[in-house]
């Protein structure tokens, strides 16, 4: 039995009918015009897409799915909110919570606060609740004294935290995980919300960066089954266990598979911990934080490649990107899939050349530049000309996949498309406009680009490719070209030849 999708338009005016199989991936059997419908058999179905514009299925190549689901029930700060606004939200949430319940918030932006966050003000705003506020880039947490006690910090770390309320990098990630464990009610509901929001946004799949709990929660979720393709990179703490167990790329089932291991080389721009070749402006001597030494990174790359797993390497600063390129550029993944560098926000010419022709792809988040451009101009200065080099990367034919890094940015494609094409918010001047890309290229980076990185037969509307489709109310290129992002509306999402969402 096959499904004939009709009443649709595509970028190819000759394709107005798409036929998908009922196999596990809903494989595309044929594309063409209305004459195809006359070939249907008695058991075949005809499904109307109500005049929608069909693109290959959109894929978000970097999300934290469990954290995105949790963010719906947390205090959500905006990137432009000052300290008084953030504390006002904390006070309001504290009034609504049950006694001693954890108060967790996300999204405060150090650059917008106006003054440094301090533990005394968070103590006062959160009252008796343990409070943990996660920065916009997730690399810094701001705690109150009750949270420090609940997390059982000890020794010098407890003394410093009691003075500032601040933890960074590895300890910040640990604190987030521990607070979530202590406040674990609703974890399954969080995954359900995350999956549903992804398909409503038009995504047929995501590449998720998760810990062990995230893997177990996703594997147990009924929401995943039949709705969303999920590829997993597990944090490096799980890497040796995967290797010892003989688990390699593709382990799982068709909608939920393990791809490899995520490795951190540095921190983030917003927290001033991205590893740089030169110091941050206004901060003499601060060249960021190196989370993993170059020799350790090379050892991991060798172990993962030999064990049939992919490396997903977090690298934001130019020195971190340089070390990631050196460690990966001569290594190849299995079955056509590629090792990947995540973020690559500051990319030098030497490393652009090093990636050209290699078997390494880049996974980047264009929406980040809408916030990071001002931070980069202030702390990176003229070096910012090497930031978010989308056009140079595509000209060099380096495989490029786009994502959101949700919950750092919302799990939706419109802001990413807009940022890649315009490099500015609506009405603002473009930032380094020579790095703008076309609408078609931006769509490619959400569809075919991810498929090339992952070695998947998808991202094209052609026979033999997976039947994963995103249906828009109208051609998304129109809204991008006319400057009307509100016209980029998703009408339906089709995963493996089955409609999983429709307006």
N, C-alpha and C positions, 0 to 999 in steps of 0.2 A: 504494500500500500504506500502511496505517495501523497504529499500535500502540494497542491497548486496554489501558490500565493499570487493573487491578482489584485487589480485596482491599485497599482503602485507606479512610482517613477524611480529611476536611478540616475546616476551620473552618465550612464550610457543610454541615450534615448531609444536604442533598439531593444533594451531589456525592460519589459513591462510585466513579465511573468517569471517567477522563480519556482522551481520544483525541488522539493526536498524529500529525502527518503525517511522511513520510519526506523532506520537503524539507530544505534546508540548515539551517534553524533549528528543525526539529522542531515546527513551528507547531501550537498547540492547535486542533484541529478542532471538538471538542465536549466538553462536560462534562455529567454527569447521573448517573442511577442505573443499575441493572443492565439495564434495558430497552435501553440503548444497545448492549450486547453482541450482541443479536439482529440488529443491523444490519450486523455485520461481513461483509466479503466473503471469498472463499476464500483470497486471498493475505494478508489482514490477520493480524497477530500479536496474541496475548493474553498479557500479562505480569503476573504476580502481584507485588504489593508486600507480601505476607505480613502484612497488617494494619497496616502502617505509617501514620503520620500525615503527610500531605503538605502542605507549605507552598510558596509560590512560591520559586524558587531564591534562596538567600542569596548576597549579593555583598559582598566586602570592598573598600571604596572607597578604601583607601590602604594599599598594601604596597610593600615593596622586595623584589621576588621573588628576585632573584639573591642579595642579602644574606641573606635568610631561608634560602635553600638553603645558603649558605656557613656560616651560624651553627651548623649541625648538626656541623660538624667543628672548631669553635672552642671555646676555653675559655668556658663559659657561666656567668656570675655571676648571683646572685640579688639583687634590689633591697634585701634586708635584710641582706646580708653585710657584715661589717666588713673592714677592711684586711687583718688577719691571715688571714682566711678566703680572701680574693681571692688573696693572695700564696701561700698554700698550694696553691691550684689551679694557679697559674703554675708553682710548683716541680714539681708532679706532672707537668704537661704537658711541661715542659722535659726531664724524665728520659725521656719516651716518644718524643721527636722525634729524627729524624736530626740529625747534626751541622750546625749553622748554619742549620737550617730555620727559617722564620718562625714565631713564636709569636703568634697573634692571639686576643684575647679580647674579649668583649662583655658589657655589662650592669652594670658597676660603678656604684654610686649614691653620689655625693658626700655625700649627707646621711647615709648609713648607715656610711660608712667609719670614722668616729670621729676621724680626723685626715686632713690633706691627703695625697694620694698624692705620693710623692717618687721621684726618679729613682734614688737610691742603692738603695732597697729593691727596685725592679724590676730593676735591674742584678743584684743578688745572687740574686733568685729565678729569673730567666730564664737565668742563667749565660752561655753564649756565644751564645745565640740572640737575634736581633733580635726585640724584643717590642713590640707595639702593642696597647694595651688601650683599647677603645672604651667610652665612658660609656653609661649607660642611655638617654640621649636622643640619642646619636650626634653630639652637637655639640662634644664634647671628646675628645681622644685623649691617652693617657699613654704615653710612649715611654721606652725605655732608650737608653743611649749607642750600643749596636750598631745599633739601628734608626735613630737619627739619622744615623749614618755611612752606612748602606745607602740611606737616602732622599736623601743628598747635600744636606742642608740647609747653607746658607752664610750668612756674614755675621752680622748682628745676630740674625736668627731662630735660627741655629744656637747662638749664644751664650746666648740666653734659654732655648732648649729644653734646652741642656746643664745649665742650672741647675735647671730645674723639671720637665722632661720633658713639659710640657703644650703642646698646640696647640689652638686653638679655631676654631669656625665654618669659614670657607672653607678655611683651612689644615688644619683637622682632616679635612674631607671629602677634600681633595687627598691627605693622607697615607694615608687609608683606601684610596683608589683606587690609589695608587701601590704600597702594600704588597700589595694584591690582585693587581696586575699582575705584581709580582715573584714572587708565590707563586700563579701562575695554574693550577697543576695541579688538576684536578677541577672546573673551572668548569661543564662540561656536566652532570656528575653532580649538581652543586648545583642546577641548574635542574630536573632530573628529580625530585630530592627535594622541592623546593619545590612543584612542580605536584602531585605525588602527595599531599603532606600537605594541600594545599588541598582537593582533591576528597574526601579522607577526612574532612575536617572539615565537609563538606556544602556547600562553596562551588561554585557553578556558574561564577563569574567573579570577576575581581579587577581593580582599577585600580592599575596598577603605576607607580611613580616610578623611572625608570631612566636610566642614562647610555647612551652609544653602545654600550659593550660589552654592557650588559644587553640592548639591542635586538637586537644581532647574535646573541647567545647564544640568546635566546628564538626568534628567527626560524629558527635552525638546529636547534632542538630537536625531536626526534621525540615527546617527552613531551607537548608542547602539543597536537599534532594530535589533534583529536577528543575532547579531555578537558576543557579549561578555556578559557573565554573570557578574553582578556586585553586590556585597554585601556591604552595607554601615554601617560604624560606624560613627555617627555624634559627633562632639566635645561636651564637657560637657555643653557648654552654651545652647545647644538645648535639653539637657536631660530632664529637667523638663517640657518643652513644649510637648515632646513626651509622657511623663507619663500622663500629664493632658489630652491629646487628646486620651488616651487609645490605642496608637500605640504600638504594641508589635512586637517581632521578627517575621520576615517573611512578614511584611507589604509591599505591592507593587505588582509586577507581576513577572513572572518566571525568567526574566532576570535582574531585578533591584529590590532589596529588602533591607529593613532596618533590621539590625541585633541588633544594640544596641548603646552604648555610649562609647566614648573614654575618658579616664581619665588620667591625667598626675600626676605622683607622683614626678618625678624629671626631670632633664635636660639631658645633654649628655656628653659623655667622651671628645669629641673634644673641647667643650666649658668649660670643667672643672666644670660642674654644675651637673653631675650625683651624686646622694646622696650616700655618702660612710659611712661605719662604722669606717674607719680610714682616716686621712687626705691624700690628694694627696701628693706624694713625691715632694720635692722642693717647696711646698706651705703649710707651717705650719699653721694649723688652718682652711684650706679650706677643708671642707667635702662635698662640693657641695651645691645644692639648693633643698630644699623640696618644691614642688609645691602644694601638697595636704597633709594635716595632716592625720595621721592614723585614728583618729575618723571620720573625714570627708569621708575618703575612705571607711570605714566600713559602714557608713550611705548610701553612694552611692550604695555600693554592695547590701545592703538590699533593697533599693528602686527599683533598677533595677531588681533584682531577683523577687521581689513581683509584679512588673509591666510587667513581661514577656519579659524583654530586657536583652541582654548580656552586660557584662562589658569587655571592652578592655583596659587594664591598662598598660600605658607606664611606664616601670621601667628598668633602666639601671644599676645604682650603686647597690652594694650588700645590702645596707640598704633599698633602694627603693624596690628591689626584695623581701626582707624579709617581708616588710610591705604588699606588694601585695599578697604574699602567705598567710599570716595570715588573710587577709581580705576575700580571695576568697576560701580557700581550703575546707571549709565545705558547700559551696553553689553550687547549680546545676542549669543549664540552662533548657530551655524547649525543648521538642522533640529531646532529645539526643544531642543538641548543648552544647558547653562548654563556660564558661567564659575563658578569655585568658589573659596572660601576654605578652606584646609586648617587644621584644628585650632581656630582661633577660641576659644582656651581662656578668654580674658577679654574678655567682650563687654559694652560699655556700652549704656545705654538709647538713646542717640542713634544708635548704629550698628545696634541692633536695629530701630529705626524706619526707618533708611535702607535696610535689607535688605527690609523688608516691602513686598511688591508689586513688587520689582525682579526682574530676570532673573538673579539671582545665588543660588547654592545654597551650603550649608555641608557640608563633609566633616569629621566629628569622630570621635574615638576614645574611646568611653566607658571602656574598661578603663584608660586613663591616669589617670583620677581616683582609682583605688584606691591608686596610689603618690603622685600629685601633690597629693592633698588636704593631707597633712601639710606638704609643702614650701610650698604656697600659703598655708596658715594662718600659717606662720612668716614668710614673706618678702613676702606680699601683704597679710596681715592682713585687715581688714574688707572689702577689695576683693574677696576671694574669693567674696563673695555673687554676683558676676557671672561666676563660673567654671562652665563646662560647663552652660550654661543650656538644657538639652534641652527642658524643659516650656515655657519662654517662647518658644523658637524655633518649636515646633510650634503653639502657640497663635497665633503670628503668621503661620502658614501659610507659613513659609519652608522650602523643600525641604531636607531633612536626610538625609544618608547616613552610615552608620556604617562603620567599618573598624578595623583593628588597629594600623597602622603597623609591621607585622612587619618586622624582628625586634625592635623595641622592645617589643612585646607579641606573644604567640604568635598564629600565624595560625589562629585558631579563634573561633567566634562566642559561645561560652558565657559567657566572662568579660565580654565586651562587653554581652551581653543582661543579665547579672546586675548589672553596674555601672549600666546605664541605669535599671533597674527599682528597684534597692535603694540605689544610691549608697553602698555599703559592702561590705566583705567579709562573708561569712556570720558572723553573731554580733556584728558591730560596729554602732554607731549610724550611721544615715544622715547624710550630709554635705549640708547644705542640702536637707532632704527635700522642700521645695516644688518642687524641680526634678526629682523622680522622674517617670517616665512609666510608662504601663501596659505590660503584656506585648505587647498587640496593637500599640501604637505602636512599641515597640522592634523587633519583628519587621518592621514596615513600614519602619523606617529601614535594615534590612538587605536589603529586597526591592524594594518599590515606590519608596521614596525614591531609591535610587541610579539606578533606571531613569528617573525624572523628570529628575534632574540630567543624565543622559547622553543623553536623548532616545531611549531604547530602548523598543520595544513588549514589555516584559517586567515581571515583578514582580506579575502577577496570574494567577490560574488561570481564564482566560476565553478563549473562542474568539478567534483572531486574535493572541494573544500567544505569545511564544516558549515552546517546550516545555522550560523549565529548571525543575527541581523539586528540592527537598530533602525527603528522606523521613526522618522521625524515628521512633524506637521507640514513642514516645507523644507526645501533644500537648505541645510544649515549654512551653506556658503553665502546665501543671500543676506541673512542677518549679520554675518561677519563683515561683508563688504559694504552694507548700508549703515553700519554703526548702530544696529538695533539688536543687542544681545537678547532682549526679551522675545525675539522671534525664533530663538533656538529652543524649540519645545519638543520633547520626546512624546510620541504617540503610542508606541508599543515596543516591546523587547521580545525577541525570539531567540531561544537558546536550544540548540540541538534540534532544530526544526519544530519547536513547540512554543507557542505564545505563552510567556510567563508573566507578562504585564501588558495591560492596555488601558488607555484612558477611558 
